[in-house]
Structures are given as structure tokens and as C-alpha cells.
Amino acid sequence: MTVASALDRIAGYACFNDGSVRKFQRRTSQWDIGENFDQTDRFGPLVVSSDALPAGAKGLKLECRLNVRVMHSDNTANMVFSAAEALADVTQAIMLDPGDLLVSGTPHWDARKSDRRRSAGCSGRRITW
């Protein structure tokens, strides 16, 4: 798949909260174990079809709040890799089937360097996107 043809293969977009486990992210140069624990990821609640959004979902505001405090706010135009670039890169190594999900990070934010690190696992806390 090429970058030029990738957007034709994307059915839609949704929010995904990876619920990172920082303790394990710091143990390795690979992020996988720190972002894939059982019960840590949330997807949805809606999928918006590609044709209802700007091409590549570019130019959309992303904001995450913990209770009422804004923890992260940015725009999809600032992603390191566009949706088309990410999809084209992944398919160089992994065969995707219809219905597969490709999850990407947030624009230019590294929680390891942030003063906004918080635990959302405490009772009474609410994360909203």
C-alpha cells in the first residue's frame, strides 16, 4: 500500500485511550508492554466514517480531560505521521484484514517529560476525550 492510496482503505476514525502503564514503559525501549495490559484500553464509543471528516482526519482538535482538568490538547494536523503515512508504513510489515484497527499516538506529547502525569485508576476520576 502506498501513502497515496492509504486513505481509500480507512473506513473511519474513533478515540482510543491506551491507559499506559508507565512503570513498564520505563523498563524497555519498546512501548508495547506499557500500553497493552488487560483492561487498560478503551475504544469508542463511536466510529465516525472517513467521508464525514476532513481527508485523513486532519485538522481535528484532540483534548483529554481528567475530571475537569485539561491534561492534553492538540490538533491532528500536528501528528508526527499522518494517517496515510502510518497505515502505509504498517502494511510494509504487517498484513491487515478488513476490520483491523490501527492505533496511533497523540501529537508531540511525551508523558515521561510532562508535569501532568496522573493516575486515572483512582476512584472518582473520570477521563473524557
Backbone hydrogen bonds, N-H to C=O, Kabsch-Sander energy under -0.5 kcal/mol:
donor,donor_aa,acceptor,acceptor_aa,energy
6,A,2,T,-1.2
7,L,3,V,-0.6
8,D,5,S,-0.8
9,R,6,A,-2.1
10,I,7,L,-1.1
11,A,9,R,-0.6
13,Y,48,V,-2.5
17,N,42,R,-2.9
18,D,16,F,-0.6
21,V,34,G,-3.9
22,R,20,S,-0.8
24,F,21,V,-1.4
25,Q,21,V,-1.5
26,R,22,R,-1.9
27,R,24,F,-0.8
28,T,25,Q,-0.9
34,G,31,W,-0.8
35,E,31,W,-0.7
35,E,32,D,-1.5
36,N,33,I,-0.7
40,T,37,F,-1.6
42,R,17,N,-2.2
44,G,15,C,-2.7
48,V,13,Y,-3.1
49,S,47,V,-0.5
50,S,11,A,-2.2
52,A,49,S,-1.9
53,L,50,S,-1.6
57,A,54,P,-2.6
58,K,55,A,-1.3
60,L,57,A,-0.7
62,L,74,D,-2.9
63,E,129,W,-0.5
64,C,72,H,-2.9
65,R,128,T,-2.7
66,L,69,R,-2.6
67,N,65,R,-0.6
67,N,126,R,-3.7
69,R,66,L,-1.7
71,M,64,C,-2.8
71,M,69,R,-0.6
72,H,64,C,-1.6
74,D,62,L,-2.7
76,T,60,L,-2.8
78,N,75,N,-2.4
79,M,76,T,-1.5
86,A,82,S,-2.7
87,L,83,A,-2.4
88,A,84,A,-2.5
89,D,85,E,-2.5
90,V,86,A,-2.5
91,T,87,L,-2.1
92,Q,89,D,-1.4
93,A,90,V,-1.7
94,I,90,V,-2.4
96,L,94,I,-0.6
100,D,97,D,-2.4
103,V,101,L,-0.5
109,W,106,T,-0.6
111,A,109,W,-0.6
113,K,110,D,-1.8
114,S,111,A,-1.0
117,R,114,S,-0.6
120,A,118,R,-0.6
125,R,122,C,-1.6
128,T,65,R,-2.2
128,T,126,R,-0.5
